Amino acid sequence: MPPIVADGFSDETSESESEGSDLTSMSSSALQMPNDEEEQDRMDLAHHMSASPSLPYSPSPALLTPTNRWLMLMKCELFEAPVTHPQKILDLGTGTGIWGIDIAHSQKRMSLATISAPSNQPNWVAPSLEFIVEDFEDEWLYPPNNFDFIHARLLAGCVADWPKFIQKIYTHLKPGGYFEIQESAVWVWSDDGTLPADSAMLHYVQALNAVGRASSRELNIYDKLHDWLVDAGFEDFSQFTYPLPYSPWPRDLYHKEIDR
């Protein structure tokens, strides 16, 4: 992956003062539990971002309002798997349900179930969409070979036994079905080596990872997924890596807009 070129901010706009980069403080209640109102807002903010004419791609009409940071990274695709007209989809750890809502609008003649912890999912959704509140680490009520496509996003820190979890996913996919998981590295790097070893950011992610290991909920699992998938029996892999800079420092408009 080539290094990202930094913006010189010669237009008299600093990184912290970039247009549209509104910053507000986060209240302490947002840190107390993952399903409170502030956390709901954070998850939806991560999903929903306004579309921008400066981005070098054209969003599909179904996803114009709104797009999201993940969609912006993936250039307005809800998933990368080569799935065509899936009839039965399962979304794991759906959070506020926003991915399921978008997929239900973009995929016709399908049924979609989402498994979530207790959360404030909307009351009015497409008839093809069903929210199920249960622990996805428990036994599933679905029969084996049931789904054409299973999707998961940002489950690091939520799964205690990943090999067992992925084996369960494999068992519940139809032959020829696809599983896609989107995970973020809980770490930071610098292309030019300017991130010092004693930086506050590195101390922060080191502390996060120590807590994950102590609670048996590992956070940095992105580099282990391939081996777990192979062991479960999956074949025909594709892996995509998206760099995500912190703050709108890149010169490239695509990355600048995402990170603003």
C-alpha positions as CSV (number, residue, x, y, z in Angstrom):
1,M,0.0,0.0,0.0
2,P,1.6,3.3,-1.1
3,P,2.1,6.0,1.6
4,I,-0.6,8.7,1.8
5,V,0.7,12.1,0.9
6,A,0.0,14.8,3.6
7,D,-1.7,18.0,2.7
8,G,0.4,21.1,3.1
9,F,-2.7,23.1,4.2
10,S,-1.4,26.0,2.1
11,D,-5.0,27.3,1.8
12,E,-4.6,28.7,5.3
13,T,-6.8,25.9,6.8
14,S,-5.2,23.8,9.5
15,E,-6.0,20.2,10.2
16,S,-8.1,21.1,13.3
17,E,-9.8,24.0,11.5
18,S,-10.8,22.2,8.2
19,E,-14.1,23.1,6.9
20,G,-16.9,20.9,8.2
21,S,-14.8,19.3,10.9
22,D,-17.1,20.1,13.8
23,L,-15.7,18.8,17.1
24,T,-17.6,18.4,20.3
25,S,-16.7,16.9,23.7
26,M,-18.1,13.5,24.6
27,S,-19.9,13.2,27.9
28,S,-18.8,10.6,30.4
29,S,-22.1,8.7,30.1
30,A,-21.1,7.7,26.6
31,L,-18.3,5.5,28.1
32,Q,-20.5,3.7,30.6
33,M,-22.3,1.1,28.5
34,P,-22.4,0.3,24.7
35,N,-26.2,0.6,24.3
36,D,-26.9,4.0,25.8
37,E,-28.2,6.9,23.7
38,E,-24.8,8.4,23.2
39,E,-23.4,5.1,21.9
40,Q,-26.3,4.7,19.6
41,D,-25.5,8.1,18.1
42,R,-21.9,7.2,17.8
43,M,-22.6,4.0,15.9
44,D,-25.0,5.9,13.6
45,L,-22.5,8.6,13.0
46,A,-19.9,6.0,12.1
47,H,-22.5,4.7,9.6
48,H,-24.1,7.9,8.3
49,M,-22.0,10.6,6.7
50,S,-23.2,13.1,4.1
51,A,-22.4,12.4,0.5
52,S,-19.8,14.7,-1.0
53,P,-19.5,15.8,-4.6
54,S,-15.7,16.0,-4.1
55,L,-15.4,12.2,-3.8
56,P,-14.1,10.5,-7.0
57,Y,-17.0,8.1,-7.4
58,S,-20.8,8.2,-7.9
59,P,-22.9,6.7,-5.1
60,S,-25.7,4.4,-6.3
61,P,-29.1,6.1,-6.2
62,A,-30.4,3.8,-3.4
63,L,-27.5,4.9,-1.1
64,L,-27.2,8.6,-1.9
65,T,-28.9,9.8,1.3
66,P,-27.2,9.0,3.5
67,T,-23.9,7.3,2.8
68,N,-21.6,6.4,5.6
69,R,-17.9,6.2,6.5
70,W,-17.8,2.5,5.7
71,L,-19.6,3.1,2.5
72,M,-17.2,5.9,1.6
73,L,-14.2,3.6,2.3
74,M,-15.9,1.0,0.1
75,K,-17.0,3.5,-2.5
76,C,-20.7,3.1,-1.7
77,E,-20.8,-0.7,-1.7
78,L,-22.5,-2.3,1.3
79,F,-20.3,-5.4,0.9
80,E,-17.5,-6.7,-1.3
81,A,-18.5,-10.4,-1.6
82,P,-19.6,-11.4,-5.1
83,V,-23.2,-12.2,-4.0
84,T,-25.9,-11.8,-6.5
85,H,-29.6,-11.7,-5.5
86,P,-29.2,-13.4,-2.1
87,Q,-32.5,-14.8,-0.8
88,K,-31.6,-15.1,2.9
89,I,-29.0,-12.8,4.7
90,L,-27.9,-12.8,8.3
91,D,-26.3,-9.8,9.9
92,L,-24.4,-10.4,13.1
93,G,-24.0,-7.8,15.8
94,T,-26.1,-5.3,13.9
95,G,-25.9,-2.5,16.5
96,T,-28.6,0.1,15.6
97,G,-29.6,-2.0,12.5
98,I,-28.6,0.6,10.0
99,W,-26.7,-1.8,7.7
100,G,-29.7,-4.1,7.7
101,I,-32.0,-1.2,6.8
102,D,-29.8,-0.2,3.9
103,I,-29.4,-3.7,2.6
104,A,-33.1,-4.3,2.8
105,H,-33.7,-1.2,0.6
106,S,-31.0,-2.2,-1.9
107,Q,-31.8,-5.9,-2.2
108,K,-35.3,-6.9,-3.4
109,R,-37.0,-10.2,-2.9
110,M,-34.9,-11.3,0.0
111,S,-35.3,-11.9,3.7
112,L,-32.8,-10.5,6.2
113,A,-32.4,-11.3,9.9
114,T,-30.2,-9.4,12.3
115,I,-28.8,-10.6,15.6
116,S,-28.1,-7.9,18.1
117,A,-27.7,-7.2,21.8
118,P,-30.5,-5.1,23.3
119,S,-30.6,-1.9,21.5
120,N,-32.9,0.8,20.1
121,Q,-33.6,-0.6,16.7
122,P,-36.4,1.3,14.8
123,N,-40.0,0.1,15.1
124,W,-40.8,0.6,11.4
125,V,-38.6,-1.3,8.9
126,A,-39.0,-3.1,5.6
127,P,-41.1,-6.3,5.8
128,S,-38.2,-8.4,4.7
129,L,-36.1,-7.3,7.8
130,E,-36.3,-8.9,11.2
131,F,-34.4,-7.9,14.3
132,I,-33.6,-10.6,16.8
133,V,-32.3,-9.7,20.2
134,E,-30.0,-12.5,21.5
135,D,-26.4,-13.4,22.1
136,F,-24.9,-14.6,18.9
137,E,-22.4,-16.7,20.8
138,D,-25.3,-18.9,22.1
139,E,-26.8,-21.7,19.9
140,W,-28.6,-20.4,16.9
141,L,-32.2,-21.4,16.3
142,Y,-31.6,-21.5,12.5
143,P,-31.0,-24.8,10.7
144,P,-27.7,-25.6,9.0
145,N,-27.2,-24.6,5.4
146,N,-29.7,-21.8,5.8
147,F,-28.2,-18.5,4.5
148,D,-26.8,-17.3,1.2
149,F,-24.8,-14.5,2.8
150,I,-23.7,-13.8,6.4
151,H,-22.3,-10.4,7.2
152,A,-20.5,-9.0,10.3
153,R,-18.8,-5.7,11.1
154,L,-16.6,-4.6,14.0
155,L,-17.1,-7.6,16.2
156,A,-13.5,-7.5,17.7
157,G,-13.9,-7.4,21.5
158,C,-17.4,-9.1,21.2
159,V,-16.4,-12.7,20.7
160,A,-14.7,-15.0,23.2
161,D,-14.1,-18.1,21.0
162,W,-13.5,-17.0,17.4
163,P,-12.8,-20.4,15.9
164,K,-16.1,-21.8,17.4
165,F,-17.9,-18.7,16.2
166,I,-16.6,-18.9,12.6
167,Q,-17.3,-22.6,12.5
168,K,-20.9,-21.9,13.4
169,I,-21.1,-19.3,10.6
170,Y,-19.8,-21.9,8.1
171,T,-22.3,-24.5,9.3
172,H,-25.2,-22.1,8.7
173,L,-24.2,-21.0,5.2
174,K,-25.6,-22.8,2.2
175,P,-23.1,-24.5,-0.1
176,G,-21.6,-21.8,-2.2
177,G,-22.7,-19.1,0.2
178,Y,-20.5,-16.2,1.4
179,F,-19.4,-14.8,4.7
180,E,-17.9,-11.3,4.8
181,I,-16.4,-9.7,7.9
182,Q,-15.2,-6.1,8.1
183,E,-12.8,-5.4,11.0
184,S,-10.5,-2.5,12.0
185,A,-7.0,-2.8,13.4
186,V,-7.0,-1.4,16.9
187,W,-3.6,0.2,16.3
188,V,-1.9,3.2,14.7
189,W,1.0,3.6,12.3
190,S,2.6,6.5,10.5
191,D,3.8,6.3,6.9
192,D,6.8,8.6,7.5
193,G,7.9,7.3,10.9
194,T,6.8,10.4,12.8
195,L,4.7,8.6,15.4
196,P,7.0,8.4,18.5
197,A,7.0,5.2,20.5
198,D,6.0,7.0,23.6
199,S,3.1,8.9,22.0
200,A,-0.2,9.2,23.9
201,M,-2.0,7.5,21.0
202,L,0.2,4.4,21.2
203,H,-0.3,4.3,25.0
204,Y,-4.0,4.5,24.4
205,V,-4.2,1.6,21.9
206,Q,-1.8,-0.5,24.0
207,A,-4.1,0.0,27.0
208,L,-7.2,-1.0,25.0
209,N,-5.5,-4.2,23.8
210,A,-4.4,-5.1,27.4
211,V,-8.0,-4.8,28.5
212,G,-9.2,-6.9,25.7
213,R,-6.7,-9.7,26.5
214,A,-7.5,-9.5,30.2
215,S,-11.2,-9.9,29.5
216,S,-10.6,-12.7,26.9
217,R,-12.1,-10.5,24.2
218,E,-9.1,-9.9,21.9
219,L,-9.4,-6.7,19.9
220,N,-6.7,-7.1,17.2
221,I,-8.1,-10.1,15.5
222,Y,-8.0,-8.8,11.9
223,D,-4.7,-10.6,11.1
224,K,-6.0,-13.9,12.5
225,L,-9.2,-14.1,10.5
226,H,-7.7,-15.8,7.4
227,D,-6.4,-18.8,9.4
228,W,-9.6,-19.1,11.4
229,L,-11.6,-19.1,8.1
230,V,-9.3,-21.8,6.6
231,D,-9.6,-24.0,9.6
232,A,-13.4,-23.7,9.5
233,G,-13.5,-24.9,5.9
234,F,-13.9,-21.7,3.9
235,E,-12.4,-21.4,0.4
236,D,-12.0,-18.7,-2.3
237,F,-10.8,-15.8,-0.1
238,S,-10.5,-12.1,-1.0
239,Q,-9.1,-9.6,1.4
240,F,-9.3,-5.8,1.0
241,T,-7.3,-3.3,3.1
242,Y,-8.4,0.3,3.5
243,P,-6.1,2.9,5.1
244,L,-8.0,5.2,7.5
245,P,-6.1,8.3,8.5
246,Y,-7.0,10.2,11.7
247,S,-8.2,13.7,10.9
248,P,-8.3,15.3,7.4
249,W,-4.6,15.6,6.9
250,P,-4.2,13.8,3.6
251,R,-3.8,15.7,0.4
252,D,-6.0,13.2,-1.5
253,L,-9.6,14.4,-1.4
254,Y,-11.0,10.9,-1.0
255,H,-9.2,10.3,2.3
256,K,-9.6,13.9,3.4
257,E,-13.4,13.7,3.1
258,I,-13.7,10.4,4.8
259,D,-11.6,11.5,7.8
260,R,-13.1,14.9,8.1
